[in-house]
């Protein structure tokens, strides 16, 4: 399978790492993985990334659909909720 290259903007990223007992994490790893210990603890992590304007590199930016910010979406929902029903 040929996966195309993509282009985009990383708007926000958050990386959380924490210590875990090796005995707790090992059952959750594939059989061929071993925990790497740092001062007797395994390290686990979560990485949250907010991507924007993601597209295949062969498409020009004009093919992107406009995105609303959360505050714009909230305002639009409020206006729709207040408008009279026909």
Legacy VTK file of the C-alpha trace (Angstrom):
# vtk DataFile Version 3.0
C-alpha trace
ASCII
DATASET POLYDATA
POINTS 86 float
0.000 0.000 0.000
1.414 3.355 -1.030
0.579 6.023 1.573
0.799 9.568 0.160
2.848 12.252 1.877
0.765 14.759 3.788
1.196 18.387 4.726
-0.381 20.233 7.639
0.108 22.383 10.694
0.642 21.107 14.222
-1.416 23.703 16.077
-1.075 22.242 19.567
0.757 19.339 21.178
0.818 17.944 24.663
3.123 15.166 25.840
2.579 13.528 29.211
5.075 10.997 30.566
4.793 9.169 33.841
6.431 6.359 35.792
4.866 2.905 35.816
5.818 -0.263 37.626
7.367 -2.683 35.095
5.134 -5.516 36.359
2.038 -3.441 35.597
2.989 -2.396 32.053
4.597 -5.630 30.753
1.303 -7.570 30.275
0.069 -4.758 27.995
3.092 -4.932 25.664
3.509 -7.307 22.709
5.482 -10.475 23.491
8.632 -9.300 21.708
8.753 -5.947 23.590
10.665 -5.418 26.812
10.339 -2.486 29.142
13.280 -0.124 29.285
13.758 0.875 32.888
14.812 4.264 34.198
15.773 4.110 37.878
13.697 0.941 38.218
10.545 2.276 36.546
9.060 1.937 33.083
8.017 5.136 31.329
4.546 5.424 29.781
3.264 8.384 27.849
0.363 9.990 26.063
0.810 12.403 23.177
-2.098 14.585 22.073
-1.683 16.461 18.795
-4.065 18.925 17.149
-3.519 18.999 13.402
-4.968 21.599 11.064
-5.030 22.042 7.313
-4.007 18.426 6.727
-3.966 17.422 3.075
-2.050 15.195 0.680
0.926 17.106 -0.716
-0.319 16.664 -4.291
-3.444 18.772 -3.537
-3.135 22.559 -3.408
-4.365 24.380 -0.257
-7.453 25.638 -2.151
-8.954 22.153 -1.799
-9.151 22.499 1.988
-12.568 23.109 3.485
-12.764 26.148 5.762
-12.702 25.227 9.449
-14.509 27.064 12.207
-12.866 27.832 15.510
-14.670 26.472 18.599
-15.928 29.983 19.445
-17.281 30.444 15.896
-19.057 27.086 16.114
-20.575 28.059 19.471
-21.817 31.405 18.117
-23.337 29.706 15.079
-25.102 27.115 17.273
-26.437 29.880 19.535
-27.808 31.830 16.566
-29.486 28.711 15.166
-31.021 27.892 18.551
-32.528 31.407 18.870
-33.846 31.655 15.315
-37.639 31.089 14.925
-38.741 27.817 13.395
-40.785 28.042 10.175
LINES 1 87
86 0 1 2 3 4 5 6 7 8 9 10 11 12 13 14 15 16 17 18 19 20 21 22 23 24 25 26 27 28 29 30 31 32 33 34 35 36 37 38 39 40 41 42 43 44 45 46 47 48 49 50 51 52 53 54 55 56 57 58 59 60 61 62 63 64 65 66 67 68 69 70 71 72 73 74 75 76 77 78 79 80 81 82 83 84 85
